[in-house]
Amino acid sequence: MTDIRKFKSIYENEQKQIDRILRKSLSKRKPENLYSPAYYIIESGGKRLRPMLVLLSAKAAGGKYSDAYHTGAAVELLHNFTLVHDDIMDNADKRRGRMTLHVKYDSHTAILAGDSLLAVAYENLLKDCNGNSEIIFAAFTKGLVEVCEGQSLDKEYETREVLTLNDYLGMIKKKTAAMLEMCCSLGAVLGNGSPEEVKALSSFGKNIGIAFQVQDDLLDIIADETEFGKTIGGDLVEGKKTFLLVKALEKAKGQDKADLKALVRTKGVKPNQVQKYKKLYEKLGIIKEAQQEIKKYTSRALRSLKVLKNSEDREIFKWLAEILIKRMK
Amino acid sequence: MTDIRKFKSIYENEQKQIDRILRKSLSKRKPENLYSPAYYIIESGGKRLRPMLVLLSAKAAGGKYSDAYHTGAAVELLHNFTLVHDDIMDNADKRRGRMTLHVKYDSHTAILAGDSLLAVAYENLLKDCNGNSEIIFAAFTKGLVEVCEGQSLDKEYETREVLTLNDYLGMIKKKTAAMLEMCCSLGAVLGNGSPEEVKALSSFGKNIGIAFQVQDDLLDIIADETEFGKTIGGDLVEGKKTFLLVKALEKAKGQDKADLKALVRTKGVKPNQVQKYKKLYEKLGIIKEAQQEIKKYTSRALRSLKVLKNSEDREIFKWLAEILIKRMK
């Protein structure tokens, strides 16, 4: 079996373990009016990337995948909690190719279902933390705090006229990277890793998280709609301050700059203008810069894994990082 | 100093400790767009009843108030998280005599501020649980799960035509009583109480919680609006299945029953009909029955405190229970 086939098989097998716990945590649970909407988002799929980071980190730190199954489920529940609430705040209508929770039900149901996803996340977190409960709860809660702060900055930046690349990076570190950092750190602690291993894996999570978010910004404009599961150009329509927009505002001159400023001033553009801005990004070389940025943070993430003893552990993280980058094709 | 003056002084002093931690947890914290709305609800006051239950339970179980200060702040933050999200779902416009958070800001801000209140609650919870972290986190998370389930049932019951008193009690046990039970249980564990003490204090919390909710239902109809801080008759306007309505539906006959069923069918009444229903409740003897129910659960709560060694601990709980009941005047 080639490495890639082996890694794929590990991913698929472990995904099933996570899905089993997620199903057990939510499906057929009462009251149905609460848990059935909560399960709607969970069963809509997703890559279970965050749980995989937890499991792979546990293994890389010297433990077993099964040391961290419930924690894997917990981070996926936490992630879906943020998706449900963010989708309300972002007025998003599609997620993973399906209606968002607040469109399928209503926003009140979605608020409460989101809350209960978080509650059930903590419930699961309790189940693995053999002797490490304080560290585990602290790391998870830090992740929760940061993701709320990141979302707040994201919303704030939508209406702010001037934004530097540093502001943008600070925001995505909290909104996206902190959570992937948390996943790797939780896994490393549960696998009884040394302080160096915990630090190295956390650094991998943080840097791959930044790469992942820039990639997500890029996908909004260059992805295939069916595959992406979201409406293309949604960030432009919403006026979101993505890597692309912040970078374009920095580089553009003359009429291009005026067009971009107009987008900011009007807090987004009409859907029929998405193509125009896509062409502008291409003309300014922004697509290429985003790709370089993704590469930079991915390399940084992979370099931090040098301390791992087992080369196969490094290889599977490398494979995972490549999958993330390949999402754009 | 009489006992009552002494108790009042303890309450006021300890309230200040809790307020200090709450202020430290939220005020001047960045991003301001997140924590300033979160602090808005916290600084709007409230009785800090739940933190007091934590502190008094810690003391009654053999510990000190200061063993549980951060946990006291945590339960108040958790409570306010539920208020912020529930107020959105209930379309409530007033809270503690001020605009609700989603009216003062907007519902998207309120969703996220609510989330961060919960995040900061867990942050505080981490700070007291010296060696007991798993029990503390489990009890707190159970409280969170139940309060979400209780709110879901509450919303579901609004549109359900037939509801028994048992359904109602099951709902308020989760929505209100579970949280007061949790407060007493957290405090008792932090005070290093014996299993009997933890059980007795938890039972106090649960039963006083039921009394408290029936009282809250009653206040909606008989309270003074300025003092209550909410619009009188709001539950009737919202069509909420309160103790009063469920009991009235059980007892009423003929035209009275038809009127009550109409209220249920139309999912609430117009504000100018509140007085009519108040008179109907009086005529059916529902106000009196509610008062008896409050007394029943209060007595049950106080009886469970018999196991406490120190009579002053029992007395201060009794005094607190009386304050709760006196709210109606």
Interface residues (C-beta under 8 A of the other chain):
Chain A: K30 P31 N33 L34 H85 I88 M89 S107 H108 I111 L112 D115 S116 L118 A119 V120 Y122 E123 L125 L126 C129 S133 E134 F137 A138 T141 L144 V145 C148 E149 Q151 S152 L153 K155 E156
Chain B: K30 P31 N33 L34 H85 I88 M89 S107 H108 I111 L112 D115 S116 L118 A119 V120 Y122 E123 L125 L126 C129 S133 E134 F137 A138 T141 L144 V145 C148 E149 Q151 S152 L153 K155 E156
